[in-house]
Amino acid sequence: METTAGQRLKTSGNDPNKVIPAYVLDDLSSRFIINSRPEEIHTTARLFFLIENAYWFYLDFHRVENPRLKDCQMKEFAYSLINHCTVLNKYLQGFDKHFESWRQYKRSIQTCGAIMMDPDLKYIVLVQSYASKNNWGFPKGKINQGESPAQCAIREVLEETGFDITPHLQADEYLERVSNEQTSLLYLVPGISLDTIFLPKTRREIRDVQWFPIHTLPTYRGDQTLKEAVGQNLNLYTVTPFIRHLKAWIQQRSEKGTKGKGRQKQKLVPQSTYNSSQENPQTRKGKGSNSQKTCFVRYSKDIIESEDKSVKQGRRGMTVFQTLFGSKEAQAQPVIKYKAPEVDTNFFYSKSWYNFSLDTEGMMELLPHEGTFYFPKGYSSS
């Protein structure tokens, strides 16, 4: 039977190395919980994001200053903070359910980042995870509420590499991948000098930033090209799905530059025809499954050309209208178009000002004068 965070906390006893001290939890509660807006601690999703910020602060500062403090995972830390902070005690009941619900929600949030390339399009930038030395990926992160994908990509790349891609980013050049209802959008950013010095601005998140030769990166699971080049296995599970499409983009960009615009543009694999054999050559030989996959990669230009701009897409390919109303009968209903009110351009003011008058006597009564609180009768300033 799996041990919950609460059970581990209770069995830790009074061992200072197995319990987060009260003074640390007091500091974290005041920084991230008590002084936050009320609506944030009454929403489970928002609450656990606040706790996650407290968790990173605990690792980045408290444990750095005192390495003897308990080293724990997010779930156990969250239970400790909720158990310590009285305003959060109501979440102790059903804690595991609340935490798992937040994790599922977190996995569905869109991530944005960038594929940074050198001027010759031979190398790309990958960042190494601090938690696992073998994990490498593109600099990217989750989008914030009210933030555009481009703004998110610029912020995340700056945090993880210390480099500002704003002058190099083109909003219509990106690759998009959807997997398990999560969208990953990576902007294609060429022209970055190989001499660029990368300095991550975050603590305990990025261990290293390196240039990788594109031709050595795997295009399918089981590709040993990189292992033969570096002599060890590296975990590139978030990188691999993009490499084949990145190479196609580089090829068509090179052909466009050398042979002009007369050559027919090469298309990346559209969503409707994507299957596992296109990502893993071994499936063509009868190895593995030929079933349709739930993830795919699309090039921005293909998205723009293949979709009707006048119809916005909702969940599972339905239009927003279908998502809201569902039935075909509802779609047949005439759509009432918004009509702007007529404006008389001969007047610069609204009609509501026609009968407006200024009560000057009433306004003067509000000013301090003799007989009021400010100037009682018989009061003299001399």
C-alpha atoms as a printed R data frame, in Angstrom:
    type eleno elety resid chain resno       x      y       z
1   ATOM     1    CA   MET     A     1   0.000  0.000   0.000
2   ATOM     2    CA   GLU     A     2   1.362  3.419  -0.957
3   ATOM     3    CA   THR     A     3   2.432  5.679   1.892
4   ATOM     4    CA   THR     A     4   0.858  9.117   1.840
5   ATOM     5    CA   ALA     A     5   2.644 12.370   2.593
6   ATOM     6    CA   GLY     A     6   0.716 12.646   5.863
7   ATOM     7    CA   GLN     A     7   1.770  9.184   7.021
8   ATOM     8    CA   ARG     A     8   5.422  9.929   6.280
9   ATOM     9    CA   LEU     A     9   5.154 13.188   8.209
10  ATOM    10    CA   LYS     A    10   3.624 11.460  11.222
11  ATOM    11    CA   THR     A    11   6.206  8.662  11.264
12  ATOM    12    CA   SER     A    12   9.136 11.085  11.096
13  ATOM    13    CA   GLY     A    13   8.789 11.880  14.798
14  ATOM    14    CA   ASN     A    14  10.839 14.706  16.236
15  ATOM    15    CA   ASP     A    15  13.962 14.076  14.170
16  ATOM    16    CA   PRO     A    16  15.030 17.581  13.001
17  ATOM    17    CA   ASN     A    17  16.461 16.078   9.812
18  ATOM    18    CA   LYS     A    18  13.068 14.561   8.889
19  ATOM    19    CA   VAL     A    19  10.806 17.505   9.698
20  ATOM    20    CA   ILE     A    20  10.784 21.022   8.262
21  ATOM    21    CA   PRO     A    21  11.226 23.375  11.269
22  ATOM    22    CA   ALA     A    22   8.324 25.570  12.329
23  ATOM    23    CA   TYR     A    23  10.279 28.802  11.837
24  ATOM    24    CA   VAL     A    24  10.873 27.881   8.187
25  ATOM    25    CA   LEU     A    25   7.194 27.071   7.620
26  ATOM    26    CA   ASP     A    26   6.230 30.336   9.353
27  ATOM    27    CA   ASP     A    27   8.457 32.273   6.962
28  ATOM    28    CA   LEU     A    28   7.093 30.480   3.899
29  ATOM    29    CA   SER     A    29   3.482 30.874   5.060
30  ATOM    30    CA   SER     A    30   3.863 34.631   5.493
31  ATOM    31    CA   ARG     A    31   5.664 35.042   2.159
32  ATOM    32    CA   PHE     A    32   3.374 32.973  -0.045
33  ATOM    33    CA   ILE     A    33   0.103 32.133   1.732
34  ATOM    34    CA   ILE     A    34  -1.084 34.528   4.437
35  ATOM    35    CA   ASN     A    35  -0.478 37.707   2.446
36  ATOM    36    CA   SER     A    36  -1.905 36.370  -0.829
37  ATOM    37    CA   ARG     A    37  -5.307 37.332  -2.202
38  ATOM    38    CA   PRO     A    38  -8.215 35.419  -0.593
39  ATOM    39    CA   GLU     A    39  -9.465 33.987  -3.904
40  ATOM    40    CA   GLU     A    40  -6.103 32.303  -4.496
41  ATOM    41    CA   ILE     A    41  -6.171 30.171  -1.357
42  ATOM    42    CA   HIS     A    42  -9.811 29.201  -1.896
43  ATOM    43    CA   THR     A    43  -9.071 27.686  -5.318
44  ATOM    44    CA   THR     A    44  -7.219 24.372  -5.201
45  ATOM    45    CA   ALA     A    45  -5.285 24.921  -8.426
46  ATOM    46    CA   ARG     A    46  -4.128 28.421  -7.474
47  ATOM    47    CA   LEU     A    47  -3.293 27.304  -3.926
48  ATOM    48    CA   PHE     A    48  -0.945 24.543  -5.035
49  ATOM    49    CA   PHE     A    49   0.814 26.897  -7.436
50  ATOM    50    CA   LEU     A    50   1.469 29.185  -4.449
51  ATOM    51    CA   ILE     A    51   2.744 26.197  -2.495
52  ATOM    52    CA   GLU     A    52   4.970 25.248  -5.430
53  ATOM    53    CA   ASN     A    53   6.507 28.738  -5.366
54  ATOM    54    CA   ALA     A    54   7.107 28.289  -1.646
55  ATOM    55    CA   TYR     A    55   8.693 24.909  -2.353
56  ATOM    56    CA   TRP     A    56  11.173 26.375  -4.837
57  ATOM    57    CA   PHE     A    57  11.985 29.180  -2.376
58  ATOM    58    CA   TYR     A    58  12.595 26.559   0.304
59  ATOM    59    CA   LEU     A    59  15.035 24.676  -1.943
60  ATOM    60    CA   ASP     A    60  16.731 27.774  -3.398
61  ATOM    61    CA   PHE     A    61  17.268 29.707  -0.177
62  ATOM    62    CA   HIS     A    62  16.497 27.869   3.060
63  ATOM    63    CA   ARG     A    63  18.259 24.633   2.126
64  ATOM    64    CA   VAL     A    64  21.150 26.487   0.509
65  ATOM    65    CA   GLU     A    65  21.738 28.423   3.732
66  ATOM    66    CA   ASN     A    66  21.186 25.330   5.888
67  ATOM    67    CA   PRO     A    67  21.865 22.058   3.989
68  ATOM    68    CA   ARG     A    68  20.822 20.049   7.056
69  ATOM    69    CA   LEU     A    69  17.180 20.958   6.435
70  ATOM    70    CA   LYS     A    70  14.970 18.161   5.145
71  ATOM    71    CA   ASP     A    71  15.241 17.327   1.457
72  ATOM    72    CA   CYS     A    72  11.746 16.364   0.323
73  ATOM    73    CA   GLN     A    73   9.571 16.188  -2.750
74  ATOM    74    CA   MET     A    74   6.795 18.650  -3.602
75  ATOM    75    CA   LYS     A    75   3.967 16.441  -2.312
76  ATOM    76    CA   GLU     A    76   5.442 15.946   1.147
77  ATOM    77    CA   PHE     A    77   6.378 19.622   1.364
78  ATOM    78    CA   ALA     A    78   2.825 20.648   0.422
79  ATOM    79    CA   TYR     A    79   1.347 18.463   3.153
80  ATOM    80    CA   SER     A    80   3.768 19.916   5.728
81  ATOM    81    CA   LEU     A    81   2.874 23.502   4.810
82  ATOM    82    CA   ILE     A    82  -0.884 22.844   4.743
83  ATOM    83    CA   ASN     A    83  -0.663 21.028   8.081
84  ATOM    84    CA   HIS     A    84   1.292 23.937   9.613
85  ATOM    85    CA   CYS     A    85  -0.754 26.847   8.224
86  ATOM    86    CA   THR     A    86  -4.120 26.941  10.009
87  ATOM    87    CA   VAL     A    87  -5.949 28.740   7.175
88  ATOM    88    CA   LEU     A    88  -5.184 25.738   4.951
89  ATOM    89    CA   ASN     A    89  -6.058 22.932   7.361
90  ATOM    90    CA   LYS     A    90  -9.334 22.266   5.546
91  ATOM    91    CA   TYR     A    91  -7.319 20.803   2.648
92  ATOM    92    CA   LEU     A    92  -5.849 18.056   4.844
93  ATOM    93    CA   GLN     A    93  -8.962 15.986   4.275
94  ATOM    94    CA   GLY     A    94  -8.661 14.483   0.819
95  ATOM    95    CA   PHE     A    95  -5.139 15.870   0.410
96  ATOM    96    CA   ASP     A    96  -3.994 13.144  -2.004
97  ATOM    97    CA   LYS     A    97  -7.023 13.774  -4.212
98  ATOM    98    CA   HIS     A    98  -6.425 17.555  -4.206
99  ATOM    99    CA   PHE     A    99  -2.747 17.119  -5.048
100 ATOM   100    CA   GLU     A   100  -3.353 14.654  -7.884
101 ATOM   101    CA   SER     A   101  -6.056 16.897  -9.332
102 ATOM   102    CA   TRP     A   102  -3.592 19.789  -9.374
103 ATOM   103    CA   ARG     A   103  -0.920 17.665 -11.044
104 ATOM   104    CA   GLN     A   104  -3.344 16.651 -13.779
105 ATOM   105    CA   TYR     A   105  -4.333 20.276 -14.315
106 ATOM   106    CA   LYS     A   106  -0.695 21.335 -14.399
107 ATOM   107    CA   ARG     A   107   0.085 18.797 -17.141
108 ATOM   108    CA   SER     A   108  -2.590 20.309 -19.393
109 ATOM   109    CA   ILE     A   109  -1.176 23.862 -19.334
110 ATOM   110    CA   GLN     A   110   0.405 24.970 -22.598
111 ATOM   111    CA   THR     A   111   4.188 25.294 -22.674
112 ATOM   112    CA   CYS     A   112   6.095 27.739 -24.883
113 ATOM   113    CA   GLY     A   113   9.769 28.082 -25.666
114 ATOM   114    CA   ALA     A   114  12.252 28.304 -28.512
115 ATOM   115    CA   ILE     A   115  14.512 26.221 -30.725
116 ATOM   116    CA   MET     A   116  17.589 28.441 -30.904
117 ATOM   117    CA   MET     A   117  19.914 27.786 -33.856
118 ATOM   118    CA   ASP     A   118  23.259 29.127 -35.031
119 ATOM   119    CA   PRO     A   119  23.468 31.166 -38.280
120 ATOM   120    CA   ASP     A   120  24.436 28.072 -40.324
121 ATOM   121    CA   LEU     A   121  21.530 26.020 -38.917
122 ATOM   122    CA   LYS     A   122  23.819 23.213 -37.759
123 ATOM   123    CA   TYR     A   123  23.497 23.492 -33.974
124 ATOM   124    CA   ILE     A   124  20.660 23.998 -31.504
125 ATOM   125    CA   VAL     A   125  20.585 25.008 -27.833
126 ATOM   126    CA   LEU     A   126  19.460 22.492 -25.215
127 ATOM   127    CA   VAL     A   127  19.267 22.950 -21.453
128 ATOM   128    CA   GLN     A   128  20.084 20.323 -18.842
129 ATOM   129    CA   SER     A   129  17.669 19.698 -16.005
130 ATOM   130    CA   TYR     A   130  19.032 20.389 -12.533
131 ATOM   131    CA   ALA     A   131  17.182 17.447 -11.004
132 ATOM   132    CA   SER     A   132  18.391 14.859 -13.527
133 ATOM   133    CA   LYS     A   133  21.769 15.062 -15.241
134 ATOM   134    CA   ASN     A   134  20.605 12.974 -18.212
135 ATOM   135    CA   ASN     A   135  17.545 15.097 -19.024
136 ATOM   136    CA   TRP     A   136  18.047 17.635 -21.809
137 ATOM   137    CA   GLY     A   137  15.378 19.692 -23.526
138 ATOM   138    CA   PHE     A   138  14.516 22.953 -25.221
139 ATOM   139    CA   PRO     A   139  14.263 26.059 -23.021
140 ATOM   140    CA   LYS     A   140  10.529 26.364 -22.388
141 ATOM   141    CA   GLY     A   141   7.951 26.639 -19.630
142 ATOM   142    CA   LYS     A   142   4.271 26.968 -18.784
143 ATOM   143    CA   ILE     A   143   2.313 29.965 -19.960
144 ATOM   144    CA   ASN     A   144   0.926 32.360 -17.358
145 ATOM   145    CA   GLN     A   145  -2.630 33.636 -17.264
146 ATOM   146    CA   GLY     A   146  -3.082 36.563 -19.664
147 ATOM   147    CA   GLU     A   147   0.287 35.928 -21.327
148 ATOM   148    CA   SER     A   148   0.708 35.434 -25.075
149 ATOM   149    CA   PRO     A   149   2.747 32.455 -26.380
150 ATOM   150    CA   ALA     A   150   5.476 34.790 -27.648
151 ATOM   151    CA   GLN     A   151   5.711 36.585 -24.300
152 ATOM   152    CA   CYS     A   152   5.893 33.251 -22.500
153 ATOM   153    CA   ALA     A   153   8.650 31.969 -24.802
154 ATOM   154    CA   ILE     A   154  10.704 35.143 -24.369
155 ATOM   155    CA   ARG     A   155  10.339 35.027 -20.577
156 ATOM   156    CA   GLU     A   156  11.151 31.324 -20.238
157 ATOM   157    CA   VAL     A   157  14.176 31.431 -22.543
158 ATOM   158    CA   LEU     A   158  15.503 34.474 -20.677
159 ATOM   159    CA   GLU     A   159  15.043 32.723 -17.318
160 ATOM   160    CA   GLU     A   160  16.637 29.442 -18.389
161 ATOM   161    CA   THR     A   161  19.464 30.713 -20.615
162 ATOM   162    CA   GLY     A   162  19.877 34.414 -19.810
163 ATOM   163    CA   PHE     A   163  19.447 35.252 -23.507
164 ATOM   164    CA   ASP     A   164  16.762 37.618 -24.850
165 ATOM   165    CA   ILE     A   165  15.298 36.262 -28.094
166 ATOM   166    CA   THR     A   166  12.990 39.252 -28.636
167 ATOM   167    CA   PRO     A   167  14.937 40.723 -31.621
168 ATOM   168    CA   HIS     A   168  15.143 37.296 -33.293
169 ATOM   169    CA   LEU     A   169  11.634 35.936 -32.734
170 ATOM   170    CA   GLN     A   170   9.127 35.794 -35.600
171 ATOM   171    CA   ALA     A   171   5.588 35.147 -34.432
172 ATOM   172    CA   ASP     A   172   4.641 33.007 -37.465
173 ATOM   173    CA   GLU     A   173   7.647 30.655 -37.325
174 ATOM   174    CA   TYR     A   174   7.086 27.858 -34.836
175 ATOM   175    CA   LEU     A   175   6.487 24.129 -34.407
176 ATOM   176    CA   GLU     A   176   3.529 22.923 -32.376
177 ATOM   177    CA   ARG     A   177   3.074 19.521 -30.762
178 ATOM   178    CA   VAL     A   178   0.006 18.204 -28.966
179 ATOM   179    CA   SER     A   179   0.348 15.232 -26.643
180 ATOM   180    CA   ASN     A   180  -2.138 14.062 -24.020
181 ATOM   181    CA   GLU     A   181  -4.135 17.315 -24.342
182 ATOM   182    CA   GLN     A   182  -1.042 19.446 -23.677
183 ATOM   183    CA   THR     A   183   0.249 21.808 -26.355
184 ATOM   184    CA   SER     A   184   3.957 22.565 -26.697
185 ATOM   185    CA   LEU     A   185   4.785 25.525 -28.939
186 ATOM   186    CA   LEU     A   186   8.409 26.186 -29.876
187 ATOM   187    CA   TYR     A   187   9.429 29.242 -31.901
188 ATOM   188    CA   LEU     A   188  12.120 28.728 -34.545
189 ATOM   189    CA   VAL     A   189  14.880 31.221 -33.740
190 ATOM   190    CA   PRO     A   190  17.930 31.045 -36.057
191 ATOM   191    CA   GLY     A   191  20.927 33.358 -36.187
192 ATOM   192    CA   ILE     A   192  22.228 32.982 -32.600
193 ATOM   193    CA   SER     A   193  26.019 33.212 -32.400
194 ATOM   194    CA   LEU     A   194  27.902 30.144 -31.194
195 ATOM   195    CA   ASP     A   195  29.959 32.487 -28.991
196 ATOM   196    CA   THR     A   196  26.902 33.501 -26.967
197 ATOM   197    CA   ILE     A   197  27.407 33.168 -23.211
198 ATOM   198    CA   PHE     A   198  24.403 31.592 -21.529
199 ATOM   199    CA   LEU     A   199  23.785 32.340 -17.854
200 ATOM   200    CA   PRO     A   200  20.528 30.943 -16.396
201 ATOM   201    CA   LYS     A   201  18.679 33.342 -14.112
202 ATOM   202    CA   THR     A   202  16.912 30.634 -12.093
203 ATOM   203    CA   ARG     A   203  18.236 28.557  -9.211
204 ATOM   204    CA   ARG     A   204  18.155 24.759  -9.066
205 ATOM   205    CA   GLU     A   205  16.320 24.470 -12.374
206 ATOM   206    CA   ILE     A   206  18.953 24.523 -15.134
207 ATOM   207    CA   ARG     A   207  22.276 22.765 -14.601
208 ATOM   208    CA   ASP     A   208  23.868 23.519 -17.966
209 ATOM   209    CA   VAL     A   209  23.239 25.056 -21.405
210 ATOM   210    CA   GLN     A   210  24.982 23.569 -24.439
211 ATOM   211    CA   TRP     A   211  25.010 23.595 -28.233
212 ATOM   212    CA   PHE     A   212  24.146 20.214 -29.825
213 ATOM   213    CA   PRO     A   213  24.873 19.244 -33.461
214 ATOM   214    CA   ILE     A   214  21.493 18.738 -35.121
215 ATOM   215    CA   HIS     A   215  22.651 15.781 -37.232
216 ATOM   216    CA   THR     A   216  23.458 13.760 -34.088
217 ATOM   217    CA   LEU     A   217  20.042 14.199 -32.440
218 ATOM   218    CA   PRO     A   218  17.641 11.230 -32.630
219 ATOM   219    CA   THR     A   219  14.537 11.432 -34.793
220 ATOM   220    CA   TYR     A   220  12.834  8.409 -33.209
221 ATOM   221    CA   ARG     A   221  12.989  6.406 -30.020
222 ATOM   222    CA   GLY     A   222  15.875  3.955 -30.142
223 ATOM   223    CA   ASP     A   223  18.039  6.062 -32.470
224 ATOM   224    CA   GLN     A   224  21.668  5.502 -31.348
225 ATOM   225    CA   THR     A   225  23.273  8.344 -33.323
226 ATOM   226    CA   LEU     A   226  23.774 10.636 -30.344
227 ATOM   227    CA   LYS     A   227  24.940  7.826 -28.071
228 ATOM   228    CA   GLU     A   228  27.647  6.942 -30.577
229 ATOM   229    CA   ALA     A   229  28.698 10.603 -30.748
230 ATOM   230    CA   VAL     A   230  28.854 11.373 -27.002
231 ATOM   231    CA   GLY     A   231  29.422  7.874 -25.610
232 ATOM   232    CA   GLN     A   232  26.405  7.804 -23.284
233 ATOM   233    CA   ASN     A   233  22.632  7.764 -23.235
234 ATOM   234    CA   LEU     A   234  20.910 11.123 -22.823
235 ATOM   235    CA   ASN     A   235  17.213 11.550 -22.128
236 ATOM   236    CA   LEU     A   236  15.804 13.635 -24.985
237 ATOM   237    CA   TYR     A   237  12.199 12.464 -24.906
238 ATOM   238    CA   THR     A   238  10.858 16.052 -25.245
239 ATOM   239    CA   VAL     A   239  13.316 16.859 -28.052
240 ATOM   240    CA   THR     A   240  13.047 13.817 -30.316
241 ATOM   241    CA   PRO     A   241   9.504 14.471 -31.684
242 ATOM   242    CA   PHE     A   242  10.582 17.850 -33.094
243 ATOM   243    CA   ILE     A   243  13.882 16.906 -34.772
244 ATOM   244    CA   ARG     A   244  12.569 15.399 -38.015
245 ATOM   245    CA   HIS     A   245  10.278 18.385 -38.556
246 ATOM   246    CA   LEU     A   246  13.079 20.782 -37.653
247 ATOM   247    CA   LYS     A   247  15.322 19.179 -40.287
248 ATOM   248    CA   ALA     A   248  12.542 19.530 -42.879
249 ATOM   249    CA   TRP     A   249  12.184 23.220 -41.993
250 ATOM   250    CA   ILE     A   250  15.966 23.733 -42.317
251 ATOM   251    CA   GLN     A   251  16.006 21.962 -45.682
252 ATOM   252    CA   GLN     A   252  13.184 24.031 -47.163
253 ATOM   253    CA   ARG     A   253  14.775 27.215 -45.770
254 ATOM   254    CA   SER     A   254  18.099 26.299 -47.400
255 ATOM   255    CA   GLU     A   255  16.434 25.461 -50.719
256 ATOM   256    CA   LYS     A   256  14.529 28.735 -50.657
257 ATOM   257    CA   GLY     A   257  17.751 30.647 -50.070
258 ATOM   258    CA   THR     A   258  19.791 28.908 -52.766
259 ATOM   259    CA   LYS     A   259  17.231 28.272 -55.518
260 ATOM   260    CA   GLY     A   260  14.819 31.154 -55.039
261 ATOM   261    CA   LYS     A   261  11.098 31.123 -54.508
262 ATOM   262    CA   GLY     A   262  10.238 29.123 -57.628
263 ATOM   263    CA   ARG     A   263  10.718 25.750 -55.936
264 ATOM   264    CA   GLN     A   264   7.637 24.134 -54.437
265 ATOM   265    CA   LYS     A   265   7.531 24.429 -50.672
266 ATOM   266    CA   GLN     A   266   8.043 21.196 -48.730
267 ATOM   267    CA   LYS     A   267   5.181 20.374 -46.404
268 ATOM   268    CA   LEU     A   268   5.604 18.939 -42.946
269 ATOM   269    CA   VAL     A   269   3.427 16.027 -41.888
270 ATOM   270    CA   PRO     A   270  -0.183 17.181 -41.363
271 ATOM   271    CA   GLN     A   271  -2.167 16.039 -38.370
272 ATOM   272    CA   SER     A   272  -4.577 13.829 -40.317
273 ATOM   273    CA   THR     A   273  -1.838 11.593 -41.798
274 ATOM   274    CA   TYR     A   274   0.448 11.329 -38.799
275 ATOM   275    CA   ASN     A   275   1.186  7.844 -37.488
276 ATOM   276    CA   SER     A   276   3.919  6.076 -35.598
277 ATOM   277    CA   SER     A   277   5.701  4.796 -38.740
278 ATOM   278    CA   GLN     A   278   6.615  8.360 -39.693
279 ATOM   279    CA   GLU     A   279   8.460  8.917 -36.427
280 ATOM   280    CA   ASN     A   280   9.993  5.457 -35.976
281 ATOM   281    CA   PRO     A   281  11.275  3.703 -39.129
282 ATOM   282    CA   GLN     A   282  11.211  0.317 -37.351
283 ATOM   283    CA   THR     A   283   7.401  0.248 -37.473
284 ATOM   284    CA   ARG     A   284   7.562  0.038 -41.268
285 ATOM   285    CA   LYS     A   285   9.210 -3.367 -40.935
286 ATOM   286    CA   GLY     A   286   6.376 -4.767 -38.871
287 ATOM   287    CA   LYS     A   287   7.927 -3.907 -35.512
288 ATOM   288    CA   GLY     A   288   5.824 -1.999 -33.077
289 ATOM   289    CA   SER     A   289   2.304 -0.651 -33.437
290 ATOM   290    CA   ASN     A   290   0.841  1.081 -36.473
291 ATOM   291    CA   SER     A   291  -2.039  2.591 -34.527
292 ATOM   292    CA   GLN     A   292  -2.732  6.286 -34.694
293 ATOM   293    CA   LYS     A   293  -0.889  8.352 -32.111
294 ATOM   294    CA   THR     A   294  -2.416 11.095 -30.026
295 ATOM   295    CA   CYS     A   295   0.531 13.427 -30.554
296 ATOM   296    CA   PHE     A   296   1.720 15.208 -33.672
297 ATOM   297    CA   VAL     A   297   3.912 18.098 -34.759
298 ATOM   298    CA   ARG     A   298   2.734 20.844 -37.098
299 ATOM   299    CA   TYR     A   299   4.546 23.742 -38.702
300 ATOM   300    CA   SER     A   300   3.007 27.178 -38.170
301 ATOM   301    CA   LYS     A   301   2.518 27.832 -41.880
302 ATOM   302    CA   ASP     A   302   0.678 24.519 -42.291
303 ATOM   303    CA   ILE     A   303  -1.612 25.420 -39.402
304 ATOM   304    CA   ILE     A   304  -2.413 28.793 -40.961
305 ATOM   305    CA   GLU     A   305  -2.962 27.376 -44.455
306 ATOM   306    CA   SER     A   306  -5.015 24.336 -43.430
307 ATOM   307    CA   GLU     A   307  -7.432 25.992 -41.009
308 ATOM   308    CA   ASP     A   308 -10.184 28.480 -41.766
309 ATOM   309    CA   LYS     A   309  -9.219 31.649 -39.925
310 ATOM   310    CA   SER     A   310 -12.875 32.620 -39.496
311 ATOM   311    CA   VAL     A   311 -13.671 29.498 -37.443
312 ATOM   312    CA   LYS     A   312 -11.991 29.208 -34.083
313 ATOM   313    CA   GLN     A   313 -11.342 25.682 -32.848
314 ATOM   314    CA   GLY     A   314 -12.436 24.483 -29.438
315 ATOM   315    CA   ARG     A   315 -11.973 21.165 -27.627
316 ATOM   316    CA   ARG     A   316 -11.330 18.043 -29.735
317 ATOM   317    CA   GLY     A   317 -11.533 19.855 -33.058
318 ATOM   318    CA   MET     A   318 -15.007 21.278 -32.535
319 ATOM   319    CA   THR     A   319 -15.767 24.884 -33.278
320 ATOM   320    CA   VAL     A   320 -16.447 27.201 -30.380
321 ATOM   321    CA   PHE     A   321 -20.111 27.246 -31.445
322 ATOM   322    CA   GLN     A   322 -20.245 23.423 -31.392
323 ATOM   323    CA   THR     A   323 -18.516 23.319 -28.040
324 ATOM   324    CA   LEU     A   324 -21.087 25.646 -26.515
325 ATOM   325    CA   PHE     A   325 -24.272 24.374 -28.180
326 ATOM   326    CA   GLY     A   326 -23.394 21.002 -29.697
327 ATOM   327    CA   SER     A   327 -26.424 20.254 -31.856
328 ATOM   328    CA   LYS     A   328 -26.594 20.697 -35.612
329 ATOM   329    CA   GLU     A   329 -29.938 22.436 -35.208
330 ATOM   330    CA   ALA     A   330 -28.229 25.084 -33.099
331 ATOM   331    CA   GLN     A   331 -25.639 25.599 -35.826
332 ATOM   332    CA   ALA     A   332 -28.432 26.297 -38.295
333 ATOM   333    CA   GLN     A   333 -29.672 29.196 -36.213
334 ATOM   334    CA   PRO     A   334 -28.804 32.565 -37.732
335 ATOM   335    CA   VAL     A   335 -25.915 34.274 -36.020
336 ATOM   336    CA   ILE     A   336 -26.775 37.763 -34.810
337 ATOM   337    CA   LYS     A   337 -23.943 40.011 -35.804
338 ATOM   338    CA   TYR     A   338 -22.935 42.853 -33.565
339 ATOM   339    CA   LYS     A   339 -23.842 46.235 -35.013
340 ATOM   340    CA   ALA     A   340 -22.067 49.280 -33.707
341 ATOM   341    CA   PRO     A   341 -24.337 52.155 -32.617
342 ATOM   342    CA   GLU     A   342 -24.680 55.080 -34.973
343 ATOM   343    CA   VAL     A   343 -22.588 58.062 -34.008
344 ATOM   344    CA   ASP     A   344 -23.330 61.612 -35.007
345 ATOM   345    CA   THR     A   345 -19.937 62.934 -36.049
346 ATOM   346    CA   ASN     A   346 -21.180 66.546 -35.849
347 ATOM   347    CA   PHE     A   347 -21.041 66.399 -32.072
348 ATOM   348    CA   PHE     A   348 -18.035 65.505 -29.968
349 ATOM   349    CA   TYR     A   349 -20.057 64.838 -26.824
350 ATOM   350    CA   SER     A   350 -22.537 62.159 -25.791
351 ATOM   351    CA   LYS     A   351 -26.314 62.790 -25.786
352 ATOM   352    CA   SER     A   352 -26.299 62.115 -22.055
353 ATOM   353    CA   TRP     A   353 -24.634 65.543 -21.628
354 ATOM   354    CA   TYR     A   354 -27.502 67.458 -23.287
355 ATOM   355    CA   ASN     A   355 -29.327 68.407 -20.066
356 ATOM   356    CA   PHE     A   356 -26.276 68.533 -17.864
357 ATOM   357    CA   SER     A   357 -25.934 71.488 -15.495
358 ATOM   358    CA   LEU     A   358 -23.311 72.293 -12.902
359 ATOM   359    CA   ASP     A   359 -24.625 72.942  -9.359
360 ATOM   360    CA   THR     A   360 -22.099 75.566  -8.321
361 ATOM   361    CA   GLU     A   361 -23.972 76.540  -5.140
362 ATOM   362    CA   GLY     A   362 -24.024 72.930  -3.954
363 ATOM   363    CA   MET     A   363 -20.315 72.596  -4.592
364 ATOM   364    CA   MET     A   364 -19.568 75.783  -2.650
365 ATOM   365    CA   GLU     A   365 -21.554 74.445   0.299
366 ATOM   366    CA   LEU     A   366 -19.150 71.520   0.469
367 ATOM   367    CA   LEU     A   367 -16.149 73.810   0.881
368 ATOM   368    CA   PRO     A   368 -15.035 74.819   4.411
369 ATOM   369    CA   HIS     A   369 -16.815 77.979   5.612
370 ATOM   370    CA   GLU     A   370 -17.986 79.589   8.846
371 ATOM   371    CA   GLY     A   371 -20.525 77.500  10.714
372 ATOM   372    CA   THR     A   372 -19.162 74.143   9.544
373 ATOM   373    CA   PHE     A   373 -16.932 71.656  11.318
374 ATOM   374    CA   TYR     A   374 -13.891 73.319   9.830
375 ATOM   375    CA   PHE     A   375 -14.807 76.880  10.839
376 ATOM   376    CA   PRO     A   376 -17.148 77.016  13.881
377 ATOM   377    CA   LYS     A   377 -18.999 80.227  14.619
378 ATOM   378    CA   GLY     A   378 -16.896 82.803  16.426
379 ATOM   379    CA   TYR     A   379 -13.662 81.122  15.303
380 ATOM   380    CA   SER     A   380 -10.842 83.544  14.533
381 ATOM   381    CA   SER     A   381  -7.538 82.640  13.005
382 ATOM   382    CA   SER     A   382  -5.814 85.681  14.590
